[in-house]
Amino acid sequence: MMRMKIGFLLTILWLAIGCEPQQSQQSPAVDDSKPIRRPLTGVTFSGGDGSSIETAVIIKAPNNFLGVRGELDWIKRNCPGWQFEKQSVLKGGGKVYDKMYFITPDGQPKNLFFDVTDFYGKR
């Protein structure tokens, strides 16, 4: 008798759930302009303004991933609106540099140099 009651209640519950109107579920709005990122732990900046090899921005980082993130964050903070064109790696004198080519908001070509010797190739 008890099994019949439980079975009956489960049947009623199943029908009630199945008869509820389905609401469309939309994902909440995402603000892509502010990506969620972890802090750049262990990344430091020194050196110059990056306008030449002699004044390269020196980045120290525990690995290549964080070092490259450091480059991108430095550019975002110091060169708003610059459009990336291309990048090359320069080696010489025991140092490794990233040379970045950009177009400024007013259409001028600019280069930035980063000394990446500390983290280049580190995993």
Summary of the structure (lengths in Angstrom):
residues: 123
radius of gyration: 27.5
end to end distance: 67.1
largest distance: 89.6
contacts: 273
relative contact order: 0.16
helix: 27%
strand: 28%
